[in-house]
C-alpha cells in the first residue's frame, strides 16, 4: 500500500459554483465612494484634472531631463578617484 499513489492527495477541479462565489469577494485596496452632491462632484473633477496636469508636467520634465543626459543612476567613478588622489 505504501508504494502506490494516494488518491486523496489529488486536487479536485474547482466547480463553477465555487468560482462564482469567489468572484463576489471584495478586492483588496482602498475603497472610494463617488460623490453625490454637486459641489463635491465639481471639487472631485477639479482635483482629478489638477492631478492629471501635475503628473503630465512631471513626466515632461523627466523626459526632457533624460533626453538631455542629466539623469544618471551610477556615480561618476572618475571624479571620485581623482578627488582621493589629490
C-alpha positions, 0 to 999 in steps of 0.5 A: 500500500505504501508504494502506490499513489494516494488518491486523496492527495489529488486536487479536485477541479474547482466547480463553477459554483465555487468560482462564482462565489469567489468572484463576489469577494471584495478586492483588496485596496482602498475603497472610494465612494463617488460623490453625490452632491454637486459641489463635491462632484465639481471639487472631485473633477477639479482635483482629478484634472489638477492631478492629471496636469501635475503628473503630465508636467512631471513626466515632461520634465523627466523626459526632457531631463533624460533626453538631455543626459542629466539623469544618471543612476551610477556615480561618476567613478572618475571624479571620485578617484581623482578627488582621493588622489589629490 
